[in-house]
């Protein structure tokens, strides 16, 4: 299998998994997916450093 077909397969499967998770959360659970904070934790922490709501001292320490 060529690299393009392999990467396209992974891209499509990622879209399907993401759409499925959002659909289940929105239409069936009516709340967040159990364990969401655990899996999304690293992304939330990384995004916090670029938020305007972050304490200025922490931003200054990063520089």
C-alpha positions, 0 to 999 in steps of 0.5 A: 500500500502506498504512503498516500493511501495509508495516510488517507486511510488513517485520516478518514478513520480519524474523522469517522472516530471523531464524528462518532464520538461527538455524535454519541456525546451530543445525541445519546449522552447529553453530557460530556463523554466519560473520561474526556478530561483525562484524554483531553487533559494534555491539550487543555494544559497546552492551550492554557499557556496561550489563553488571555485568562492565564496569570501574567506571572506564569506567562512571564516564567515561560519566556 
